[in-house]
């Protein structure tokens, strides 16, 4: 009876341990069914580089709002880089489709092709330049091309990015973003700093059950371009006046920035603090000279309209007078008798030529010419009085192939900021030599009273009483 009870106890114990396993095995949940999701990611990293300005980083000022993708008539290229953070995707995401989109601000040449490549090296939007650009092409026939689209109108433009996003997600390629280039001259695309950020749409399958983040909000409806008003003080500046440009930009929805530029240089720039900034101010002061300068006022709002640009030409009037110019020449020995021996062929004398120019409007350029050589001097800012001296060695800098008789000619021309000029020609200097010069006689020390190798009596007997190298008096 005890043995039977023991068997019953053992059997019951086994059932207690095995039954839960059977129950758990029987009722385990099936693996989750993969679902298809879509998400849109906005870029936080985008910048362009320029072959025309190879050392400049464009992630600053108003440049940071745009992506330049173009090639100009001189075949200089502008290339843009864009990168997306994929960390929000689930680990088991299987990419089904992907598109990268950029917003073009204005229409372009019909049939213009823009190519997209995977970037193959690390880059930073705050430091990358043309000279430090990452590699974005491989050595295959296509250079690793991902997609090419043809563009002719403004708005969103989409490139098929399925293959490269698949590689980024499965880890077969490091995500350094993509590069865009073209052989055409395009208007600007918008960057991640604008309200029309580059975007990446991904359709993917996942079993994680993680819902994707909500898509980004659409840019505000702003179809009315911003308005620009400006004043110039004084209105009719004279030469050298301090001129102030004051600019105000307003918009009914919101502004991005306002800038005063000279060419591509930003002289003043103001940026919106948020999407509700509806007014911005900019002031710039500079002394202006004849004939004046051209400035550009640029402003942009949050809408899709093109950047507002005003060309501001400020004319400055001058006196209309020509420069007053003088010209002098000096030699190591100015008291040579006769004057025809002031310079001897290849005698090594130093010749000094001094030119001066004055003009109430300002001299901005002067050229001294001697023996066919030009010596240029520029002045920025222009100067009302200038003086320049050039020192030349006879036989080295000038007249290095003189076969007597020859002539030293020199002149000067000065230009003022009205582009009026005055030219002054110096007196022709005839270069001669006594016949003994070519007989190898020791004339090398002429012109130095301490080093004469001939006595005055000897020199007078050769050249005549009134025909000596240095005046005895």
C-alpha positions as CSV (number, residue, x, y, z in Angstrom):
1,X,0.0,0.0,0.0
2,X,2.9,2.3,0.8
3,X,4.5,1.5,-2.6
4,X,1.3,2.3,-4.4
5,X,0.9,5.6,-2.6
6,X,4.5,6.4,-3.5
7,X,3.9,5.7,-7.2
8,X,0.8,7.9,-7.1
9,X,2.7,10.7,-5.5
10,X,5.5,10.5,-8.0
11,X,3.0,10.5,-10.9
12,X,1.3,13.5,-9.5
13,X,4.6,15.3,-9.1
14,X,5.5,14.6,-12.7
15,X,2.2,15.9,-13.9
16,X,2.7,19.1,-11.9
17,X,5.9,19.8,-13.6
18,X,5.1,18.7,-17.1
19,X,1.5,20.1,-17.4
20,X,2.4,23.8,-17.4
21,X,4.9,23.1,-20.2
22,X,2.3,21.4,-22.2
23,X,-0.1,24.2,-21.6
24,X,2.4,26.9,-22.4
25,X,3.5,25.1,-25.6
26,X,0.0,24.6,-26.7
27,X,-1.1,28.2,-26.1
28,X,2.1,30.2,-27.3
29,X,1.2,33.3,-29.4
30,X,2.2,33.1,-33.1
31,X,4.9,35.4,-34.4
32,X,3.7,38.9,-35.3
33,X,2.6,39.5,-38.9
34,X,4.9,42.0,-40.7
35,X,3.1,45.2,-41.4
36,X,3.8,47.9,-44.0
37,X,4.5,51.4,-42.8
38,X,5.6,54.7,-44.4
39,X,7.5,57.6,-42.9
40,X,8.9,60.9,-44.0
41,X,12.2,62.1,-42.5
42,X,13.5,65.6,-42.8
43,X,17.2,66.3,-43.3
44,X,19.1,68.1,-40.5
45,X,22.4,68.0,-42.5
46,X,22.7,69.8,-45.9
47,X,25.2,72.2,-47.5
48,X,26.7,73.0,-50.8
49,X,30.2,73.6,-52.0
50,X,31.6,75.6,-54.9
51,X,34.6,74.9,-57.2
52,X,34.5,78.7,-57.9
53,X,35.2,79.4,-54.1
54,X,37.1,76.2,-53.2
55,X,38.0,77.2,-49.6
56,X,34.7,78.6,-48.5
57,X,32.1,76.8,-46.3
58,X,28.6,77.9,-47.2
59,X,26.7,76.8,-44.0
60,X,26.5,80.4,-42.8
61,X,24.6,83.6,-43.4
62,X,21.9,83.5,-46.0
63,X,23.8,80.8,-47.9
64,X,22.7,78.2,-45.3
65,X,19.1,78.4,-46.5
66,X,19.9,77.1,-50.0
67,X,21.5,74.2,-51.9
68,X,23.3,75.2,-55.1
69,X,23.4,72.5,-57.8
70,X,24.8,73.9,-61.0
71,X,27.6,74.3,-63.5
72,X,28.3,77.8,-65.0
73,X,29.6,78.8,-68.4
74,X,33.2,78.5,-67.2
75,X,32.4,74.9,-66.1
76,X,32.8,75.6,-62.4
77,X,30.6,73.2,-60.4
78,X,28.4,73.6,-57.4
79,X,27.6,70.3,-55.6
80,X,25.2,69.8,-52.7
81,X,25.3,67.2,-49.9
82,X,22.2,66.0,-48.0
83,X,22.1,63.4,-45.1
84,X,19.2,61.9,-43.1
85,X,19.1,60.3,-39.7
86,X,17.6,56.8,-40.0
87,X,17.8,55.9,-36.2
88,X,14.0,56.2,-35.9
89,X,13.4,53.1,-38.1
90,X,12.9,49.7,-36.4
91,X,15.8,47.3,-36.5
92,X,14.0,44.8,-38.6
93,X,12.8,47.4,-41.2
94,X,12.7,46.0,-44.8
95,X,12.8,48.9,-47.2
96,X,10.3,48.6,-50.0
97,X,10.5,52.0,-51.6
98,X,12.3,55.3,-50.9
99,X,12.4,58.8,-52.4
100,X,14.6,61.8,-51.7
101,X,13.0,65.2,-52.4
102,X,14.4,68.7,-52.8
103,X,12.4,71.9,-53.3
104,X,13.4,74.0,-56.3
105,X,12.7,77.8,-55.9
106,X,12.2,78.6,-59.6
107,X,11.9,77.0,-63.0
108,X,15.0,76.1,-65.1
109,X,16.2,75.0,-68.5
110,X,13.8,72.4,-70.0
111,X,15.5,69.1,-70.1
112,X,18.1,69.8,-67.4
113,X,19.3,66.6,-65.7
114,X,20.3,66.4,-62.0
115,X,22.2,63.4,-60.8
116,X,22.3,61.8,-57.3
117,X,25.2,59.8,-56.0
118,X,25.9,58.1,-52.6
119,X,28.5,59.9,-50.6
120,X,31.4,57.6,-49.7
121,X,33.2,59.5,-46.9
122,X,32.4,61.5,-43.8
123,X,31.7,65.3,-44.2
124,X,30.5,68.0,-41.8
125,X,28.1,70.7,-43.0
126,X,30.0,73.3,-40.8
127,X,33.4,72.8,-42.4
128,X,33.2,71.0,-45.8
129,X,34.6,73.0,-48.8
130,X,35.3,72.1,-52.4
131,X,38.9,71.4,-51.4
132,X,37.9,69.1,-48.6
133,X,34.9,67.5,-50.3
134,X,34.2,63.8,-49.7
135,X,34.3,61.3,-52.5
136,X,30.8,60.6,-54.0
137,X,31.7,58.7,-57.1
138,X,33.2,55.2,-57.6
139,X,35.2,53.9,-60.6
140,X,32.4,52.2,-62.3
141,X,31.1,53.4,-65.7
142,X,28.2,55.2,-64.0
143,X,30.3,56.5,-61.1
144,X,27.8,54.8,-58.7
145,X,24.9,56.9,-59.9
146,X,21.7,56.3,-58.0
147,X,19.2,58.2,-60.0
148,X,18.9,61.0,-62.6
149,X,15.8,63.2,-63.1
150,X,15.0,65.9,-65.6
151,X,13.8,69.3,-64.2
152,X,12.1,72.2,-65.8
153,X,9.7,73.7,-63.3
154,X,9.8,74.9,-59.7
155,X,8.5,72.8,-56.7
156,X,9.3,69.5,-55.1
157,X,11.6,67.2,-57.1
158,X,11.9,63.5,-56.3
159,X,14.8,61.0,-56.8
160,X,14.4,57.2,-56.4
161,X,16.6,56.3,-53.4
162,X,15.3,52.8,-52.8
163,X,18.7,51.0,-53.5
164,X,20.8,53.3,-51.4
165,X,18.4,53.4,-48.4
166,X,18.2,49.6,-48.5
167,X,22.0,49.5,-48.2
168,X,22.0,52.0,-45.4
169,X,19.4,50.1,-43.4
170,X,20.9,46.6,-43.8
171,X,24.3,48.0,-43.0
172,X,26.0,47.1,-46.3
173,X,26.8,50.8,-46.9
174,X,27.6,53.5,-44.3
175,X,25.1,56.3,-44.4
176,X,27.1,59.4,-45.4
177,X,24.1,60.8,-47.3
178,X,23.9,61.7,-51.0
179,X,25.4,64.2,-53.4
180,X,23.7,66.1,-56.2
181,X,25.4,67.5,-59.3
182,X,24.5,68.7,-62.8
183,X,26.0,70.2,-65.9
184,X,23.4,73.0,-66.1
185,X,22.9,76.4,-64.5
186,X,20.0,76.1,-62.0
187,X,18.2,78.3,-59.6
188,X,18.7,77.4,-56.0
189,X,17.1,74.5,-54.1
190,X,16.1,74.8,-50.4
191,X,18.2,73.4,-47.5
192,X,17.4,72.0,-44.1
193,X,17.6,75.6,-42.6
194,X,14.5,76.6,-44.6
195,X,10.9,75.7,-44.2
196,X,11.2,73.4,-47.3
197,X,13.7,71.0,-45.9
198,X,15.0,68.1,-48.0
199,X,12.9,65.0,-47.2
200,X,13.2,61.3,-47.4
201,X,10.1,59.2,-47.9
202,X,10.5,55.5,-46.9
203,X,8.0,52.6,-47.4
204,X,9.0,49.7,-45.3
205,X,7.9,46.4,-43.7
206,X,8.4,45.6,-40.1
207,X,7.2,43.1,-37.4
208,X,8.2,45.2,-34.5
209,X,4.8,46.8,-34.1
210,X,6.5,50.2,-33.7
211,X,4.4,52.9,-35.3
212,X,6.5,55.5,-37.3
213,X,6.7,59.0,-36.1
214,X,4.1,61.5,-37.3
215,X,5.1,63.1,-40.7
216,X,6.4,66.6,-40.5
217,X,4.0,69.4,-40.8
218,X,3.6,71.1,-44.1
219,X,5.1,74.6,-44.5
220,X,2.7,77.4,-43.8
221,X,0.5,78.6,-46.6
222,X,2.2,81.8,-47.6
223,X,1.5,82.7,-51.2
224,X,2.2,86.4,-50.8
225,X,5.9,87.4,-51.3
226,X,7.5,89.5,-48.6
227,X,7.9,93.2,-49.1
228,X,11.0,95.3,-48.9
229,X,11.4,99.0,-48.2
230,X,14.6,101.0,-48.0
231,X,16.1,104.4,-47.6
232,X,19.5,105.9,-48.6
233,X,20.9,108.8,-46.5
234,X,22.0,111.1,-48.0
235,X,19.9,110.6,-51.1
236,X,22.5,112.2,-53.5
237,X,25.9,111.5,-51.9
238,X,29.0,113.3,-52.9
239,X,32.5,111.8,-53.2
240,X,33.6,110.5,-49.8
241,X,30.3,110.9,-48.1
242,X,29.2,108.4,-45.4
243,X,26.2,106.7,-46.8
244,X,23.7,104.6,-44.7
245,X,21.3,102.1,-46.3
246,X,18.3,101.2,-44.1
247,X,16.1,98.3,-45.0
248,X,12.9,96.9,-43.6
249,X,11.3,93.5,-44.7
250,X,7.8,92.5,-43.8
251,X,5.6,89.5,-44.4
252,X,2.0,88.6,-43.5
253,X,3.0,85.1,-42.3
254,X,6.6,84.9,-41.4
255,X,10.1,85.8,-42.6
256,X,13.3,83.7,-42.9
257,X,16.0,86.4,-43.3
258,X,16.9,89.9,-44.7
259,X,20.4,90.8,-46.0
260,X,22.3,93.6,-47.7
261,X,25.0,92.3,-50.0
262,X,27.8,93.5,-52.3
263,X,28.1,90.8,-54.8
264,X,28.2,87.6,-52.7
265,X,29.5,89.3,-49.6
266,X,26.9,89.9,-46.8
267,X,27.3,93.3,-45.4
268,X,24.3,93.1,-43.0
269,X,22.1,90.1,-42.3
270,X,19.2,89.4,-39.9
271,X,17.5,86.1,-39.3
272,X,14.1,85.3,-38.0
273,X,14.0,83.9,-34.4
274,X,10.9,81.7,-35.2
275,X,8.2,81.1,-37.8
276,X,6.2,84.0,-36.6
277,X,8.7,86.8,-37.2
278,X,7.0,89.2,-39.6
279,X,9.4,92.1,-39.7
280,X,13.2,92.4,-39.9
281,X,15.6,95.4,-40.1
282,X,19.0,95.8,-41.6
283,X,21.4,98.9,-41.7
284,X,24.7,99.3,-43.4
285,X,27.0,102.4,-43.5
286,X,30.0,103.0,-45.8
287,X,32.0,105.9,-47.2
288,X,31.3,105.9,-50.9
289,X,33.4,107.3,-53.7
290,X,33.0,108.1,-57.4
291,X,31.4,106.5,-59.4
292,X,29.4,104.7,-56.6
293,X,28.5,101.1,-55.8
294,X,25.9,98.5,-56.5
295,X,24.3,96.7,-53.6
296,X,21.7,93.9,-53.4
297,X,18.9,93.6,-50.9
298,X,17.6,90.1,-50.4
299,X,14.8,88.8,-48.3
300,X,12.8,85.6,-48.1
301,X,9.6,84.5,-46.3
302,X,8.4,81.0,-45.2
303,X,6.3,80.5,-48.4
304,X,7.2,78.9,-51.7
305,X,7.7,82.1,-53.6
306,X,11.1,83.0,-54.9
307,X,13.5,85.1,-52.9
308,X,12.8,88.8,-53.2
309,X,15.9,90.7,-54.6
310,X,16.4,94.4,-55.2
311,X,19.4,95.8,-57.1
312,X,20.4,99.1,-55.5
313,X,22.7,101.3,-57.5
314,X,24.0,104.3,-55.6
315,X,25.7,106.9,-57.9
316,X,28.3,109.3,-56.5
317,X,29.1,112.4,-58.4
318,X,32.7,113.8,-58.6
319,X,34.2,117.2,-59.6
320,X,35.0,116.2,-63.2
321,X,38.6,117.4,-62.8
322,X,41.7,115.5,-64.1
323,X,44.5,114.5,-61.8
324,X,47.5,116.9,-61.5
325,X,50.7,114.9,-62.1
326,X,54.4,115.6,-61.7
327,X,57.4,113.5,-62.7
328,X,61.1,113.8,-61.7
329,X,64.3,111.8,-62.3
330,X,67.5,111.6,-60.3
331,X,70.9,110.0,-60.9
332,X,73.8,109.0,-58.7
333,X,75.7,111.9,-60.2
334,X,73.5,114.8,-61.3
335,X,76.4,117.2,-62.1
336,X,78.0,115.3,-64.9
337,X,79.5,117.4,-67.7
338,X,78.3,117.1,-70.4
339,X,74.8,115.8,-69.6
340,X,75.2,113.2,-72.4
341,X,77.4,111.3,-70.0
342,X,75.0,111.2,-67.1
343,X,74.4,107.6,-68.1
344,X,77.0,105.4,-69.7
345,X,76.1,101.9,-71.1
346,X,75.8,99.3,-68.3
347,X,77.5,101.7,-65.8
348,X,75.4,100.3,-62.8
349,X,74.1,103.7,-61.7
350,X,70.9,103.9,-59.7
351,X,68.2,105.9,-61.4
352,X,65.3,107.2,-59.2
353,X,62.0,108.2,-60.8
354,X,59.4,109.9,-58.6
355,X,55.8,110.6,-59.6
356,X,53.1,112.5,-57.7
357,X,49.4,112.9,-58.4
358,X,46.7,114.8,-56.7
359,X,42.9,114.9,-57.3
360,X,40.0,116.1,-55.1
361,X,38.0,113.0,-56.0
362,X,40.8,110.6,-55.3
363,X,43.5,108.8,-57.2
364,X,42.9,105.0,-57.5
365,X,45.6,103.9,-59.9
366,X,48.9,105.1,-61.2
367,X,51.4,103.6,-63.7
368,X,55.1,104.6,-64.0
369,X,56.6,103.5,-67.3
370,X,60.4,103.3,-67.8
371,X,62.2,101.7,-70.7
372,X,59.1,99.9,-71.7
373,X,58.5,98.4,-68.2
374,X,55.2,99.1,-66.3
375,X,55.2,99.7,-62.6
376,X,51.6,99.8,-61.3
377,X,50.2,101.2,-58.0
378,X,46.6,100.9,-56.9
379,X,44.9,102.7,-54.0
380,X,41.9,101.3,-52.1
381,X,40.4,103.4,-50.8
382,X,41.4,106.2,-53.3
383,X,43.8,108.9,-52.1
384,X,43.7,112.6,-52.9
385,X,47.5,112.8,-52.9
386,X,49.9,110.0,-53.8
387,X,53.7,109.8,-54.4
388,X,55.7,106.8,-55.6
389,X,59.4,106.3,-56.3
390,X,61.0,103.5,-58.3
391,X,64.7,102.8,-58.1
392,X,66.3,101.2,-61.1
393,X,69.8,100.0,-61.9
394,X,71.2,101.0,-65.3
395,X,72.2,98.0,-67.2
396,X,70.2,95.7,-65.0
397,X,66.6,97.0,-64.7
398,X,66.9,99.4,-67.6
399,X,68.9,99.7,-70.8
400,X,70.4,96.2,-70.4
401,X,70.9,96.0,-74.2
402,X,71.9,99.5,-74.9
403,X,74.1,100.1,-78.0
404,X,75.0,103.8,-78.0
405,X,73.6,106.0,-78.7
406,X,70.3,104.9,-77.1
407,X,67.5,106.7,-75.3
408,X,65.9,106.2,-71.8
409,X,62.3,107.2,-71.9
410,X,60.0,107.4,-68.9
411,X,56.4,108.6,-68.2
412,X,53.6,108.4,-65.7
413,X,49.8,108.2,-66.0
414,X,47.4,108.6,-63.0
415,X,43.7,107.8,-62.9
416,X,41.1,109.2,-60.6
417,X,37.9,107.4,-59.5
418,X,36.0,109.2,-62.2
419,X,38.3,107.3,-64.7
420,X,39.8,110.6,-65.8
421,X,43.5,110.5,-66.3
422,X,46.6,112.6,-66.9
423,X,49.8,111.5,-68.6
424,X,53.2,113.2,-68.1
425,X,56.3,112.2,-70.2
426,X,59.8,112.8,-68.9
427,X,62.6,114.3,-70.9
428,X,64.3,111.8,-73.1
429,X,67.7,110.8,-71.6
430,X,70.3,110.2,-74.3
431,X,72.9,107.6,-73.4
432,X,76.4,108.1,-75.0
433,X,79.9,107.1,-74.2
434,X,83.3,108.6,-75.2
435,X,85.3,106.5,-77.6
436,X,87.7,105.4,-74.9
437,X,84.7,103.5,-73.2
438,X,85.0,100.8,-75.8
439,X,88.8,100.5,-75.5
440,X,88.6,98.8,-72.1
441,X,90.0,101.8,-70.2
442,X,89.2,101.7,-66.4
443,X,86.0,103.8,-66.2
444,X,84.3,101.5,-63.8
445,X,84.7,103.8,-60.8
446,X,83.4,107.0,-62.5
447,X,81.0,109.0,-60.5
448,X,82.8,108.3,-57.1
449,X,85.2,111.1,-56.2
450,X,87.1,108.7,-53.9
451,X,87.8,106.0,-56.5
452,X,88.9,107.7,-59.6
453,X,91.7,105.8,-61.3
454,X,92.6,108.7,-63.6
455,X,93.6,112.2,-62.6
456,X,91.6,115.2,-63.6
457,X,94.5,116.3,-65.8
458,X,94.4,112.9,-67.6
459,X,90.6,113.1,-68.0
460,X,90.8,116.6,-69.4
461,X,93.4,115.6,-71.9
462,X,91.2,112.8,-73.1
463,X,87.8,114.5,-73.1
464,X,88.6,118.2,-73.2
465,X,88.6,120.8,-70.6
466,X,84.8,121.1,-70.6
467,X,84.0,117.5,-71.3
468,X,84.6,115.6,-68.0
469,X,82.6,113.1,-66.0
470,X,82.2,114.9,-62.7
471,X,82.1,118.7,-62.3
472,X,85.3,119.8,-60.5
473,X,83.6,122.7,-58.8
